[in-house]
Amino acid sequence: MKKVIIIGSGFGGLSLAIRLQARGFQVTLFEKNSRVGGHAYQMQEKGYTFDLGPSLITAPEIIERLFQTAGKKVTDSVELISLDPFYRIYFHDGSYIDYQGNTDEMKRQMGAFNPQDAAQYDRFMLYAKEVYQKVIHEGLGTQPFYWSTLLKFLPAA
Ligand SMILES: Cc1cc2nc3c(=O)[nH]c(=O)nc-3n(C[C@H](O)[C@H](O)[C@H](O)COP(=O)(O)OP(=O)(O)OC[C@H]3O[C@@H](n4cnc5c(N)ncnc54)[C@H](O)[C@@H]3O)c2cc1C
């Protein structure tokens, strides 16, 4: 059995460890901190909780695919909860926008700040969908990034 050493147990190191182990490698993971997860952890101080990295999962299918690689289902280990709103963005004056999946509600909130921005929301979402499609579904984000990868992506970009 081939042996592999991975340094760092953030999402990157953990994913790689799972994939290689599923392919039959003997994997050893080194982590300098006392816990695994890298940026994916929380700091608690004076009654407040701070996320030091990913506060929410934006592409759950990546995690699902990873679990499948190891012959498992996400739902057996983790419960992913749909958030509503996804998060709240505050401006200096205390005003805020709740970022959420309901298009009409997003436009209503944005319109209170700037009607022109609200009118562009559909166009922005179409653009974002295309980027998501290219990166997540067509694999741009799942390949090693060589110059050739970049060149192939340029027309889409
Ligand atoms: C403020 C912030 C907010 C973010 N928000 C989101 C979000 O909302 N949604 C989202 O999907 N993503 C978000 N991200 C991105 C996401 O957190 C990162 O993409 C992901 O956690 C990076 O994982 P990683 O494994 O590449 O690196 P890291 O999580 O940094 O892991 C690297 C690990 O390697 C260890 N290490 C380093 N050097 C050594 C060594 N010499 N020996 C042993 N161990 C070592 C470190 O201790 C660490 O545990 C956010 C990031 C930040 C910083």
The ligand as an ORCA input file, in Angstrom:
! r2SCAN-3c Opt
* xyz 0 1
  C     -12.938     35.263      6.879
  C     -13.224     34.130      5.907
  C     -14.537     33.872      5.540
  C     -14.830     32.824      4.651
  N     -16.131     32.576      4.353
  C     -16.464     31.495      3.607
  C     -17.838     31.139      3.399
  O     -18.744     31.803      3.887
  N     -18.125     30.045      2.629
  C     -17.132     29.272      2.082
  O     -17.440     28.284      1.406
  N     -15.819     29.597      2.270
  C     -15.463     30.677      3.023
  N     -14.145     30.989      3.244
  C     -13.133     30.186      2.573
  C     -12.835     28.895      3.319
  O     -12.707     29.157      4.695
  C     -11.517     28.381      2.810
  O     -11.558     28.251      1.401
  C     -11.157     27.015      3.368
  O     -11.477     26.898      4.739
  C      -9.685     26.858      3.125
  O      -9.311     25.546      3.457
  P      -7.801     25.102      3.255
  O      -7.748     23.648      3.627
  O      -7.331     25.469      1.905
  O      -6.954     25.997      4.252
  P      -7.032     26.191      5.846
  O      -8.435     26.068      6.362
  O      -6.286     27.436      6.123
  O      -6.243     24.943      6.406
  C      -4.830     24.866      6.407
  C      -4.425     23.997      7.592
  O      -3.043     23.698      7.484
  C      -2.464     23.785      8.776
  N      -1.019     23.986      8.582
  C      -0.417     24.999      7.916
  N       0.915     24.824      7.915
  C       1.150     23.660      8.591
  C       2.329     22.935      8.905
  N       3.552     23.368      8.543
  N       2.212     21.780      9.596
  C       0.985     21.310      9.962
  N      -0.182     21.971      9.683
  C      -0.087     23.128      9.009
  C      -3.178     24.956      9.390
  O      -3.082     24.960     10.804
  C      -4.632     24.699      8.926
  O      -5.340     23.846      9.803
  C     -13.800     32.024      4.104
  C     -12.466     32.297      4.491
  C     -12.179     33.319      5.383
  C     -10.727     33.562      5.803
*
